[in-house]
Amino acid sequence: MKDHGVRRVVGHATPSILDPQESPTAVTRLTSFLARTFLPRAYEEMIGMSDQIKASGLDWTIIRFIRPTDKPKQPRVRIGFFGMDRLGFPVSRADIAAVTAAQVEGDMYVGRAPAISN
């Protein structure tokens, strides 16, 4: 990406990945435990990918979510951080796409991993 002048990368993960300024919570511990226990290869891959993105020197954002749904775009999307903001579990795939697209040119969450829910 650096060779081609691309500075921005936006990825997806679960709350198993912590935001750099976040402390573990019951939700992040639970999602990590479940992923490590039932999907160990996927968990290790997600950790490795996220670690590389965070260490890349690029302007990165990782959008985290727990339970994607097939519902249409919802009137309210909660964006925040576990332990600091009120977040739920379900989020529509349409809202995941909208939040992700907004981050491509937005800089509010550069170097952060906000979680989203409806």
C-alpha positions as CSV (number, residue, x, y, z in Angstrom):
1,M,0.0,0.0,0.0
2,K,2.8,2.4,0.8
3,D,4.5,1.7,-2.6
4,H,1.3,2.9,-4.3
5,G,0.6,5.9,-2.1
6,V,-2.4,4.4,-0.3
7,R,-2.6,5.7,3.3
8,R,-6.0,4.6,4.4
9,V,-7.1,1.1,5.4
10,V,-10.5,0.2,7.0
11,G,-11.0,-3.4,8.2
12,H,-13.5,-5.4,10.2
13,A,-13.2,-7.5,13.3
14,T,-15.0,-8.6,16.5
15,P,-14.7,-7.1,19.9
16,S,-12.0,-9.8,20.5
17,I,-9.7,-7.1,19.1
18,L,-9.4,-4.3,21.6
19,D,-9.2,-0.6,20.7
20,P,-5.8,0.8,21.7
21,Q,-7.4,2.9,24.4
22,E,-9.9,0.3,25.7
23,S,-9.7,-2.0,28.6
24,P,-11.1,-5.5,28.5
25,T,-14.8,-5.8,29.5
26,A,-17.1,-8.7,30.0
27,V,-18.2,-8.5,26.3
28,T,-14.7,-8.4,24.9
29,R,-13.6,-11.2,27.2
30,L,-16.6,-13.3,26.3
31,T,-16.1,-12.8,22.5
32,S,-12.4,-13.6,22.8
33,F,-13.1,-16.8,24.9
34,L,-15.7,-18.0,22.4
35,A,-13.6,-17.3,19.4
36,R,-10.5,-18.9,20.9
37,T,-12.5,-21.9,22.0
38,F,-14.7,-22.6,19.0
39,L,-12.9,-20.9,16.1
40,P,-9.2,-21.0,17.1
41,R,-7.8,-20.7,13.5
42,A,-10.2,-17.8,12.6
43,Y,-9.3,-16.1,15.9
44,E,-5.6,-16.3,15.3
45,E,-6.0,-15.1,11.8
46,M,-8.1,-12.1,13.0
47,I,-5.5,-11.2,15.7
48,G,-2.6,-11.5,13.2
49,M,-4.4,-9.4,10.6
50,S,-5.3,-6.7,13.1
51,D,-1.9,-6.6,14.6
52,Q,-0.3,-6.1,11.2
53,I,-2.8,-3.3,10.3
54,K,-2.2,-1.6,13.7
55,A,1.6,-1.8,13.2
56,S,1.5,-0.7,9.5
57,G,2.0,3.0,9.9
58,L,-1.1,3.5,7.8
59,D,-4.2,5.5,8.7
60,W,-6.2,2.5,9.9
61,T,-9.6,2.0,11.4
62,I,-11.0,-1.4,12.4
63,I,-14.8,-1.5,12.6
64,R,-15.9,-4.1,15.2
65,F,-19.3,-5.8,15.5
66,I,-20.7,-8.9,17.1
67,R,-24.0,-10.1,15.4
68,P,-24.6,-9.0,11.8
69,T,-28.3,-9.2,10.7
70,D,-30.0,-9.1,7.4
71,K,-32.3,-6.3,8.4
72,P,-32.4,-3.1,6.3
73,K,-30.5,0.0,7.3
74,Q,-31.7,1.1,10.7
75,P,-32.5,4.7,11.8
76,R,-29.9,4.5,14.6
77,V,-26.4,3.1,14.7
78,R,-24.4,3.2,17.9
79,I,-20.7,3.8,17.4
80,G,-18.4,3.7,20.4
81,F,-16.2,1.7,22.7
82,F,-16.9,-1.1,25.2
83,G,-16.7,0.1,28.8
84,M,-17.4,3.7,27.8
85,D,-20.4,3.7,25.5
86,R,-23.8,1.9,25.4
87,L,-23.5,-0.8,22.7
88,G,-25.6,-3.8,21.8
89,F,-25.0,-7.0,19.9
90,P,-27.0,-6.9,16.6
91,V,-26.2,-4.6,13.7
92,S,-27.5,-4.7,10.2
93,R,-25.2,-5.5,7.4
94,A,-26.4,-2.4,5.6
95,D,-25.3,-0.3,8.6
96,I,-21.9,-2.1,8.7
97,A,-21.5,-1.2,5.0
98,A,-22.5,2.4,5.6
99,V,-20.2,2.9,8.6
100,T,-17.3,1.3,6.8
101,A,-17.8,3.4,3.7
102,A,-18.0,6.6,5.8
103,Q,-14.6,5.7,7.4
104,V,-12.8,5.5,4.0
105,E,-12.6,9.3,3.8
106,G,-13.4,10.2,7.4
107,D,-10.7,10.7,10.0
108,M,-12.7,10.6,13.2
109,Y,-11.6,7.0,14.0
110,V,-8.1,6.9,12.6
111,G,-5.9,4.7,14.7
112,R,-9.1,3.4,16.6
113,A,-11.3,0.3,16.6
114,P,-14.8,1.5,17.2
115,A,-17.6,-1.0,17.8
116,I,-21.0,-0.6,16.2
117,S,-24.5,-1.9,16.9
118,N,-28.2,-0.9,16.3
